[in-house]
């Protein structure tokens, strides 16, 4: 029990040192209030971590966070898929060679046979 309290105090101390270093590293005062706000929220979470563990709420908050993160990633993938389908990139990316280009396979073969390369000399 004493080791957990010691680790808790150590975590808070390290966090305060890092937060102070970040505050001094920020070049302007414009972003200082945002950094103080965010660091204050993080400090509140660090202070209440033992209470959340005792009440059994720590795992609940972790699962809520993971669930929300999963949903956000899922929505982002779905939106990307919709944009991909709307923009008809399948022809450009090579999934269907003749799609979207307006060139038939016979035209592509004719173009390949007409390419000529001159003699290449390397060195003297």
C-alpha positions in Angstrom: 0.0 0.0 0.0 2.8 2.4 0.9 4.5 1.6 -2.4 1.4 2.6 -4.4 1.2 5.9 -2.5 4.9 6.5 -3.2 4.4 5.7 -6.9 1.4 8.0 -7.0 3.3 10.9 -5.5 6.2 10.2 -7.8 4.0 10.3 -10.9 2.5 13.6 -9.8 6.0 15.0 -9.2 7.3 14.0 -12.5 4.3 15.3 -14.3 4.6 18.7 -12.6 8.3 18.9 -13.6 7.5 18.1 -17.2 4.6 20.5 -17.3 6.8 23.3 -15.9 9.4 22.5 -18.5 6.9 22.7 -21.3 5.5 26.0 -20.0 9.0 27.5 -20.1 9.7 26.0 -23.5 6.7 27.6 -25.2 8.0 30.8 -26.9 4.9 33.0 -26.6 2.4 33.7 -24.0 -0.5 33.1 -26.4 -0.6 29.3 -26.0 0.2 29.4 -22.2 -3.4 29.4 -21.1 -4.2 26.4 -23.3 -1.2 24.5 -22.0 -2.2 25.4 -18.4 -5.7 24.3 -19.0 -4.7 20.9 -20.5 -2.0 20.3 -17.8 -4.6 21.1 -15.1 -7.0 18.5 -16.5 -4.2 16.0 -16.6 -3.2 16.8 -13.0 -6.8 16.3 -11.9 -6.8 12.9 -13.5 -3.5 12.0 -11.9 -4.8 13.1 -8.4 -8.0 11.1 -8.7 -6.5 8.0 -10.2 -6.3 6.2 -6.8 -9.9 7.0 -6.0 -11.0 5.7 -9.4 -9.0 2.4 -8.8 -10.6 2.0 -5.3 -14.1 2.6 -6.7 -13.4 0.3 -9.7 -14.1 3.1 -12.1 -10.6 3.1 -13.7 -11.4 0.2 -16.0 -14.7 1.7 -16.9 -13.2 5.0 -18.0 -10.5 3.1 -20.0 -13.1 1.0 -21.8 -15.2 4.1 -22.6 -12.1 5.8 -24.0 -11.2 2.7 -26.1 -14.8 2.4 -27.3 -14.9 6.1 -28.4 -11.5 5.8 -30.1 -12.6 2.7 -32.0 -15.8 4.4 -33.2 -13.9 7.5 -34.3 -11.4 5.4 -36.3 -14.3 3.4 -37.8 -16.1 6.6 -38.9 -12.8 7.9 -40.4 -12.3 4.7 -42.4 -15.9 4.8 -43.7 -15.5 8.4 -44.7 -12.3 7.7 -46.5 -13.9 4.7 -48.3 -16.8 6.9 -49.4 -14.4 9.6 -50.8 -12.5 6.9 -52.6 -15.6 5.5 -54.2 -16.9 9.0 -55.2 -13.6 10.1 -56.7 -13.2 7.0 -58.9 -9.5 6.5 -58.0 -9.7 2.8 -58.9 -8.6 3.5 -62.4 -5.7 5.7 -61.3 -4.4 3.4 -58.6 -4.3 0.4 -61.0 -7.1 -1.8 -59.6 -8.7 -1.7 -63.0 -6.2 -0.8 -65.7 -8.7 0.5 -68.3 -11.2 2.2 -65.9 -11.3 5.9 -66.0 -8.6 6.4 -68.6 -10.7 6.1 -71.8 -7.9 4.1 -73.4 -8.7 0.6 -74.6 -6.3 -2.3 -74.2 -5.5 -2.4 -77.9 -4.6 1.3 -77.8 -2.4 0.7 -74.8 -0.6 -2.2 -76.6 -0.1 0.0 -79.8 1.5 2.7 -77.7 3.9 0.2 -76.1 5.1 -1.0 -79.5 5.8 2.6 -80.7 8.2 3.5 -78.0 11.8 3.5 -79.2 14.9 4.0 -77.1 18.2 5.4 -78.5 21.5 3.8 -77.8 22.8 4.5 -74.3 26.6 4.8 -73.7 28.1 4.6 -70.3 31.6 5.9 -69.7 34.2 6.7 -72.4 
